[in-house]
Amino acid sequence: MTKRRRLMALLSVAVAIGAGAAACGGDDDKSSSSGKVGELKVGVLVPLTGDLAPFGGPNAKAAQLGADAVNEAAKKAGVDINVKLVTEDTKTDPQGSQEAATKLVESDKVNVIAGPMASSETIPTAENVTVDAGVPLISPSATAPDVTNIEDDGLVFRTAPSDALQGKVLAQVLGDKIGKDATVNIGGRNDAYGNALLEQFTQAWEAGGGKVGVKVTYNPEASSLDSEANKLAGGNPAAWVVVDFPESWQKMGPALLRTGKWDPAKTWTVDGLRSPDLPKKSGVKVTEGMNGTVPTSLDAPAGKAFDALWKEKVKTDRQTYDAQEFDAVVLYSLAAVKAGSNNGADIAKALTDVSAPGGTKYTFEQLPEALKAVAAGEDIDYEGASGPIDFDANGDPASASYGTWQYKGGKLVDSTAVFPVKGAG
């Protein structure tokens, strides 16, 4: 086992032995929690300001959508759970995230936390705040592979897949477009997210026969990125790969354009720069034709239903990782009912049970039935709005699907192509 879930594994073995002993004793009754939870207080950590600000508001709305769906379903099912949200701004800042998490844990007394979004926020927040407090954390979008290796006592999960997968998908898609032996220049944020994605892409790209001409990492908080942009634009690459967030792209994009050597239509990126309002905020000239990859729910059983629910209830543009945020709240609720408790440690132990294969599958469209089944001690497998999820031993999704997108005519256009992948990389 690669990391931190040894305790969870031992607990699973103990449960299995206990179940076997019960079976040998001839007791054919289903093990059942009471299903009584009462109030489940969910802390929501989102970046309402800072580099990821375009993602924060929509993800807060997604969390509320999840809470509303659970509360409505609980009333229909007659299950005792009431989800309440407490939202804090992480400022897209590791220190800001830790301060917000501390407030949620110590002052607001939340049972669980959905968020943060950035990997650079999630890792220190887990290590310095939530794990010591015994509070589970599910990030909807912390994709850095290092999240897998947090010593977390079985308390850290994510509904978004690791970039160990996205780096491979990006290399595959780009290779199909420009040739697998082409030379590309790569650049990105000097943080957990940017460095890890560039590393994963480079490994996959070079393994396939491609070459990296120039690699540039930069401080997104720098007042000027002209020097870094000149280096990144140098040479004559077949394409560029850039990993960034919307706010800092407002500096790097124009700096690249000023070099006169860079072409956004030959540039590939990933989830961090997929935002419907990016062309307006950064300028069409620094986004037009840009392509990217992103986890997708296009092939998820409840993907279309969630899109319809969003349009009906939220009535604004969707944003990257909104479905994953929604799923985090729903999963916490199902796990709480499974445990018959609002205690964070109890909920964490039940998260894999309600998401793993083997039980009856339910989507959010069958939430009343799912809650009833869990309260009765039945084995369920929640199929998320974002996809299957199926938490593995590390708290990561065991499989994922990726799609591609492009800025065209000043608008974000998603492709219908889907690239399913399995495993942690």
C-alpha positions in Angstrom: 0.0 0.0 0.0 1.6 3.2 -1.1 0.6 5.5 1.7 -1.6 6.5 4.5 -4.5 4.1 4.4 -3.0 1.3 6.4 -5.3 2.0 9.3 -8.3 2.0 6.9 -7.1 -1.4 5.5 -6.9 -2.9 9.0 -10.3 -1.6 9.8 -11.7 -3.1 6.6 -10.1 -6.5 7.5 -11.6 -6.3 10.9 -15.0 -5.5 9.5 -14.7 -8.4 7.0 -13.8 -10.8 9.8 -16.7 -9.7 11.9 -19.1 -10.1 9.0 -17.7 -13.5 8.4 -18.2 -14.5 12.0 -21.7 -13.3 11.9 -22.4 -15.3 8.8 -21.0 -18.5 10.4 -23.2 -17.9 13.4 -26.3 -18.2 11.1 -27.4 -14.5 11.6 -28.9 -13.5 8.2 -30.1 -10.0 9.4 -28.5 -7.1 7.5 -26.2 -5.0 9.6 -27.8 -1.6 9.9 -27.1 1.8 11.3 -30.0 3.8 12.7 -29.6 6.2 9.8 -30.2 9.0 12.3 -27.8 11.9 11.7 -29.5 15.1 12.7 -27.6 18.2 11.5 -24.6 17.6 9.2 -22.6 20.8 9.1 -20.4 21.0 6.0 -17.7 23.6 5.7 -17.2 24.8 2.2 -13.8 26.2 1.3 -13.9 28.0 -2.1 -11.7 30.7 -3.7 -14.0 33.7 -3.8 -11.0 35.9 -4.5 -7.5 35.3 -5.9 -6.3 33.4 -8.9 -9.2 30.9 -8.9 -11.9 33.4 -8.1 -13.9 32.6 -11.3 -14.3 29.0 -9.9 -15.3 29.9 -6.3 -18.8 31.3 -6.7 -20.1 28.6 -9.0 -18.6 25.9 -6.8 -20.3 27.4 -3.7 -23.6 27.3 -5.6 -22.8 23.6 -6.5 -22.3 22.8 -2.9 -25.6 24.5 -2.0 -27.3 22.6 -4.8 -26.0 19.3 -3.3 -27.3 20.3 0.2 -30.7 21.2 -1.2 -30.9 17.9 -3.1 -30.1 15.9 0.0 -32.5 17.8 2.3 -35.3 17.5 -0.1 -34.6 13.8 -0.6 -34.3 13.2 3.1 -37.8 14.6 3.7 -39.2 12.3 1.0 -37.4 9.3 2.4 -38.2 10.1 6.0 -34.4 10.0 6.9 -33.1 12.1 9.7 -30.4 14.3 8.2 -30.3 18.0 7.6 -27.3 19.4 5.7 -26.2 22.9 6.6 -23.4 24.7 4.8 -20.9 27.2 6.2 -18.8 28.8 3.4 -15.4 30.5 3.7 -13.1 32.2 1.2 -9.7 30.6 0.8 -8.4 33.6 -1.3 -6.6 31.0 -3.6 -3.9 31.2 -1.0 -2.4 28.4 1.2 -2.3 30.5 4.3 -5.7 31.9 3.6 -7.1 28.4 3.2 -5.6 27.2 6.5 -7.0 30.2 8.3 -10.4 29.6 6.8 -10.3 25.9 7.7 -9.3 26.7 11.2 -12.3 29.0 11.6 -14.6 26.3 10.2 -13.2 23.7 12.5 -12.7 25.6 15.7 -15.4 28.3 15.6 -18.1 26.9 13.3 -17.7 23.3 14.5 -18.2 21.8 11.1 -18.3 18.0 10.9 -16.7 17.8 7.4 -15.2 20.0 4.8 -15.8 20.2 1.0 -12.7 21.9 -0.5 -10.3 23.6 -0.9 -10.0 23.7 -4.7 -6.3 24.3 -5.4 -3.7 21.6 -4.7 -1.4 24.3 -3.2 -4.2 25.0 -0.7 -5.4 21.5 -0.1 -2.1 19.9 0.9 -1.1 22.3 3.7 -4.7 22.7 4.9 -5.0 18.9 5.4 -1.5 18.6 6.9 -1.8 21.5 9.3 -5.5 21.8 10.1 -8.0 19.1 9.2 -6.1 15.9 9.8 -5.1 16.8 13.3 -8.7 17.9 14.0 -10.0 14.6 12.8 -12.2 16.4 10.2 -12.6 14.7 6.7 -11.8 16.8 3.6 -13.0 16.2 0.1 -11.5 18.4 -2.5 -13.5 18.7 -5.8 -10.4 19.8 -7.8 -7.1 19.3 -6.1 -5.5 17.3 -8.8 -1.8 17.3 -8.0 -0.5 13.7 -7.5 1.1 14.7 -4.2 -2.4 14.8 -2.7 -2.4 11.0 -2.8 0.7 10.9 -0.5 -0.7 13.1 2.4 -0.3 11.3 5.7 -4.0 11.7 6.5 -5.2 8.9 8.7 -7.9 8.1 6.1 -9.4 11.6 6.2 -8.5 13.1 2.8 -10.4 12.4 -0.4 -11.0 14.0 -3.7 -13.7 13.7 -6.3 -11.4 14.9 -9.1 -8.9 12.5 -10.6 -5.1 12.9 -10.2 -3.1 14.7 -12.8 -1.1 11.6 -13.1 -3.9 10.7 -15.4 -4.4 14.2 -17.0 -0.7 14.5 -18.0 -1.0 11.3 -20.0 -4.3 12.3 -21.6 -2.8 15.6 -22.6 0.2 14.0 -24.1 -2.0 11.5 -26.0 -4.3 14.2 -27.4 -1.5 16.6 -28.4 0.5 13.8 -30.0 -2.5 12.9 -32.2 -2.7 16.6 -33.3 0.9 17.5 -34.0 2.8 14.2 -34.1 4.2 12.2 -31.2 7.8 13.1 -32.1 7.3 16.9 -32.2 9.0 19.5 -30.0 6.9 21.6 -27.6 7.7 24.4 -25.2 6.1 24.1 -21.8 5.5 26.5 -18.9 3.4 26.9 -15.9 2.9 28.1 -12.3 5.6 27.3 -9.8 3.3 25.6 -7.4 2.1 22.1 -6.6 -0.5 22.1 -9.4 1.7 23.6 -12.2 4.9 21.7 -11.4 3.2 18.3 -11.0 1.2 18.6 -14.3 4.3 19.7 -16.3 6.2 16.8 -14.8 3.5 14.3 -15.6 3.0 15.7 -19.1 6.8 15.6 -19.8 7.2 12.0 -18.7 4.3 10.9 -21.0 5.4 13.1 -23.9 9.0 12.0 -23.9 8.0 8.3 -23.4 6.0 8.6 -26.6 9.0 10.0 -28.5 8.3 13.8 -28.2 10.8 16.4 -27.1 10.6 19.4 -24.8 12.4 22.4 -26.2 12.0 25.0 -23.3 10.6 24.6 -19.8 9.7 27.7 -17.9 8.1 27.9 -14.4 7.1 31.3 -13.0 5.8 33.0 -9.9 2.2 33.9 -10.6 2.3 36.7 -8.1 5.2 38.5 -9.9 4.5 42.0 -11.1 5.8 41.2 -14.6 6.2 38.0 -16.5 7.8 39.5 -19.6 11.1 37.7 -19.1 9.5 34.3 -18.5 7.2 34.9 -21.5 10.2 35.6 -23.8 11.9 32.4 -22.8 8.7 30.4 -23.2 8.1 31.8 -26.7 11.6 31.2 -27.9 12.7 28.7 -30.5 10.3 27.3 -33.1 8.1 24.7 -31.2 5.3 22.9 -32.9 3.1 23.8 -29.9 3.1 25.2 -26.4 1.7 23.6 -23.2 0.9 26.1 -20.4 -0.5 25.4 -17.0 -2.1 28.4 -15.2 -5.1 29.9 -13.5 -7.4 32.6 -14.9 -6.2 35.6 -12.8 -2.5 35.1 -13.4 -3.2 34.3 -17.1 -4.2 38.0 -17.4 -0.5 38.7 -16.9 1.1 35.8 -18.7 -1.2 35.8 -21.8 -0.5 39.4 -22.8 3.2 39.0 -22.0 3.4 36.0 -24.4 1.4 38.0 -27.1 3.9 40.9 -26.8 6.7 38.6 -27.8 5.3 38.4 -31.3 6.4 34.7 -31.5 3.6 33.0 -29.6 0.3 31.7 -31.0 -2.6 30.8 -28.7 -4.1 28.5 -31.4 -0.9 26.4 -31.0 -1.3 26.3 -27.2 -2.6 23.5 -25.1 -3.6 23.8 -21.5 -5.7 22.0 -18.9 -8.6 22.4 -16.4 -7.1 25.5 -14.6 -7.7 27.7 -17.7 -11.1 26.4 -18.6 -13.5 29.2 -17.6 -16.4 30.6 -19.7 -15.4 34.2 -18.9 -11.7 33.9 -19.6 -11.8 35.4 -23.1 -13.7 38.4 -21.8 -11.4 38.9 -18.8 -8.0 38.2 -20.4 -8.9 39.3 -24.0 -9.8 37.3 -27.0 -6.4 37.7 -28.5 -4.7 35.7 -25.7 -7.3 32.9 -25.7 -8.6 32.5 -29.3 -7.9 29.0 -30.6 -6.4 27.7 -27.3 -7.2 24.1 -26.6 -7.3 22.1 -23.4 -8.2 18.9 -21.5 -10.5 18.6 -18.5 -12.2 15.8 -16.5 -15.7 15.4 -18.0 -19.0 13.9 -17.0 -20.3 13.6 -20.6 -20.3 9.8 -20.2 -21.6 9.8 -16.6 -25.0 8.2 -16.1 -26.2 11.4 -14.3 -24.1 13.9 -16.3 -27.0 15.2 -18.5 -29.4 15.2 -15.5 -27.0 17.4 -13.5 -26.6 19.8 -16.4 -30.4 20.1 -16.5 -30.7 20.5 -12.8 -28.1 23.3 -12.9 -29.9 25.2 -15.6 -33.2 24.9 -13.7 -31.9 25.8 -10.2 -28.8 27.9 -10.7 -29.5 29.5 -14.1 -25.9 30.7 -14.7 -23.0 29.3 -16.7 -21.6 26.1 -15.3 -18.0 26.1 -14.2 -15.2 23.4 -14.1 -15.5 21.1 -11.1 -19.1 22.1 -10.1 -20.3 18.5 -10.4 -17.4 17.3 -8.3 -18.3 19.8 -5.6 -22.0 18.7 -5.7 -20.8 15.1 -5.4 -18.7 15.9 -2.3 -21.7 17.1 -0.4 -23.9 14.2 -1.5 -21.2 11.7 -0.6 -20.8 13.1 2.9 -24.5 12.9 3.4 -24.8 9.3 2.3 -21.8 8.3 4.4 -23.2 10.1 7.5 -26.5 8.1 7.1 -24.4 4.9 6.6 -22.6 5.6 9.8 -25.7 6.9 11.6 -23.5 9.7 12.8 -22.4 13.3 12.1 -18.9 12.5 13.6 -16.2 13.2 11.0 -14.2 10.1 11.7 -17.3 7.9 11.4 -18.2 9.6 8.1 -14.7 9.2 6.7 -14.8 5.4 7.3 -18.1 5.1 5.4 -17.2 7.2 2.3 -15.6 4.3 0.5 -18.6 2.1 1.3 -21.1 4.3 -0.3 -19.0 5.0 -3.4 -17.4 1.6 -4.2 -18.6 -1.0 -6.7 -20.6 -4.0 -5.5 -23.7 -2.3 -4.1 -26.9 -1.2 -5.8 -26.1 1.8 -8.1 -27.9 5.1 -7.4 -27.5 8.6 -9.0 -28.6 11.8 -7.4 -31.9 11.4 -9.3 -32.6 8.5 -6.9 -31.4 10.2 -3.7 -34.6 9.3 -1.7 -34.2 5.7 -2.5 -30.4 5.8 -1.9 -30.9 7.4 1.5 -33.6 4.8 2.5 -31.3 2.0 1.4 -28.3 3.3 3.3 -30.4 3.8 6.4 -31.6 0.2 6.2 -28.0 -1.0 6.1 -28.0 -1.9 2.4 -24.9 -1.7 0.3 -25.0 1.1 -2.3 -22.7 2.5 -5.0 -23.3 6.2 -5.6 -22.8 7.1 -9.2 -21.8 10.8 -9.1 -22.9 13.7 -11.3 -19.2 13.9 -12.2 -18.8 10.2 -12.8 -18.4 6.8 -11.0 -16.0 8.2 -8.3 -15.3 4.7 -6.7 -12.9 5.9 -4.1 -9.7 3.7 -4.0 -7.6 3.0 -0.9 -6.0 6.4 -1.2 -9.3 8.4 -1.4 -8.8 9.0 -5.1 -11.4 8.2 -7.9 -10.4 4.8 -9.3 -11.3 5.9 -12.8 -12.1 9.1 -14.8 -13.0 10.4 -18.2 -11.5 13.4 -19.9 -12.8 15.7 -22.6 -11.3 18.4 -24.7 -12.3 22.0 -25.2 -11.4 25.2 -27.1 -11.9 28.9 -27.1 -13.5 29.7 -30.4 -15.1 33.0 -31.4 -14.5 34.3 -27.9 -16.5 31.5 -26.3 -15.7 28.2 -24.5 -16.6 25.3 -26.7 -16.6 21.7 -25.3 -15.9 18.8 -27.6 -18.0 15.7 -27.4 -15.0 13.4 -27.5 -14.4 11.4 -24.3 -11.2 9.7 -23.2 -11.8 7.2 -20.3 -8.8 6.2 -18.2 -8.4 4.0 -15.1 -6.0 3.8 -12.2 -3.9 6.4 -10.4 -1.5 6.8 -13.3 
